[in-house]
């Protein structure tokens, strides 16, 4: 993960928390909103993200641990995970080896009743053999657009966002088949995969219609 990063939703910076490496995530204000409404919406979104992180931790998912939540400054402080963005790891000669792990991890996220909301390759952290883990390990970050839900349409949308991210940035990997095969190992995946096919069919139909 970039340790000093400004995105559309937040500013992420490296810091320390009681001597431990940490990440501070401060949500960006929206100047077009009334200040009172902005304060309320940011606080609600911050608490929602914190609850999702706690839910993910309780489910045993590989996510950052939450250190602090400060609604007055719209800030979360959490553990700094070792590794690099999956976006970069996929460019390595053995990059395709991450795809089954990625499909499996998204299935675990969905099985925990969580919709990530923005599962792009920038929001997964890869730690491989060079970091002392011969099998490779994936973590997931940034639940700022996530929700707690078991809705298969939302699961399918997560899958579609991830596939589009892979196809846009790593077309050489032909990621679709290994990703969906790994996701399909989850015994509750069938409905989400059916919804994905329907979503993609609607997209092709709308494209043809213009």
N, C-alpha and C positions, 0 to 999 in steps of 0.2 A: 504494500500500500504506500502511496505517496505520503510522506510525513509532513508535508506542507502543501495542502491542496485546497483549492477553492472550486466547489461545484455549484450547481444550480440551487441545491437545497441547503448546503452547509459549507463551513470552513473547517477543515481537519488539520490539526497541528500535533506534532509530537510534544510530549511533556513528561513529567515525572509525578507519581502519586506516592507519597511517603517512601521515596527512594526507589520505587519500581517503575520501569518503562511503561508509559501510558499514552493514550490518545485522547485529545480533547476535540469534541465535535460541537461546534457552535452553529445553530441554525441561522440561515440568512433571513433578515427582515424583509418584508414586502412593503415597499414605500407607498404603493398604490392603495393599501388598505387603511382604514381608520386606525389610529394608534391603539385605541382600546380593543378593537376587534383583533388586531394583529397580536397583541399581548396574549389574549385569550386563546386564539387559534394555535399560536406557537407553543404555549404551555400544554395544550391538549395533545398536540402532535408529539411533543417531547415525552410526555407521560406514556403515550401509546407506544412509542418506540422502546421506552424503558421496560414496559410490561412485556413486549414481544421478546426482548433480550432475556428477561427473567424466565419466560416460558420456554425459550429455546435452551437455556442452561438447564432447566429442570428436566427437559427431555433428553439431555445428554448430547445435544448438538454441539459441534465444534465452532463456538462463537465467542466473542470477547466477553469477559466478566465485567459487570457494571460496578464502578467504584462510586460514582456520585451523579446525582441529577439536580440541576439548579435551574428551575423555571424562570427565575428573575433575570438570568443572563442567557437563557435558552441553550444551556450547555449540558452535554453528557461527558463524563470522564470514564474511560474503560481501559482494559488491558490492551497493550500493544502486542499483536500477534506476530510471531516470527514468520519469515518467508517473504514472498514477493507476489504481486498481483498475478492471478492466473493468466491474464492477458499477455504477460511477458513469458511465463513458463510454457505456454502453448507454442511459442516461436522456436523453442529448442528442438533439436533433432528428434527427440523422443516425445514431442509435445502431445501427440495423439494418445499417449498412454494415460493422460489425465481425463479423457472423455468418459470412460466408464465410472470413474470415481465421481465425476461431476453429476452424471445422471443419477447415481446412487444417492449422493448427498441431497439433491433436490427432492428425491422421493422421501428421504428421511425428514426434510423440512415440511413437506406436505403432510406426511403421516403424523407429525406433531400438531397439526391443525394450524399451520402458519402459511400464509401467502407472502412471499418475499416482496413482490411489487416491482423490483428492479434487478432481476438476477442476470446482470451482464457479467462478462468475464473480468471486469474491473472490481467486482464485489465478491470475489472469491480469492483466498490467499493460499498459495501453493508452497509447500515446504517439501523438498525432495531429498534425494540421496546425498546431495552436497551439504545438506544441513544435518546429516547424521540419521536420516530416516530412509532406509533402503527401499521401502515400498511406496513412499510418497504419501503426503497427507494434505487434505484440503480443509480449509475453514471458510466460513461465510460471514460477511460483515454487512453493515448498512441496511438496517430494517426501517429506514426513515419513511418509506412508502408502503410498508407492509401492513397487513391486517391479520387478525386471528379469524380463521375461516376454514371450513371443510368443503367449500363450494368447488365443484369440479370445473365449472366455467372459469373461475379465477385460477385454479391450478393450470388449466390449459393455457390461459393467458401468460402465466409465468413461463411455461414451456416455450411458448411462441416467442416471447421476449428473448429467452436464452438462445434459442435456435437462430433468431435473426442476428443476435450479437455475434455468434460464432460464424454464421455465413457471411456477415459483413467484413469481419476482421481476419478470419482464418478459413477462407474457402478451400484452401489446399488440403485441409484436414478431412473433408467429407464427414463432418461431425454428426450428422443427423442419425445415421443408423446406430453407431455405438452408443450415442447418448440415450436415444429412446429405448434401445435394447436394455440398457442398465436400469433406466427408470421403470421399464416394464417388468422388472423382477419383483417390484413391490406388488403385493397381492391385491392392493386396492387401486391399481393404476389404470384399469381398463376404461372406466368412465372418463377419466381425465384425458386419456389418449383419444377416445372417441370424440370428445369435445374439441380437442386440438384439430383433428381432421376436419370437423365441421367449421371451425374458425378459419382454417386455411382455405377451405372450399369457398366460403363466403368471400374471403379476400380475393381469390382468383375470379369469382363471378363479378365482383364490383370493379375489378381491374379491366375485365373484358367489356363491361358496360360503359366504362369511362366515366 
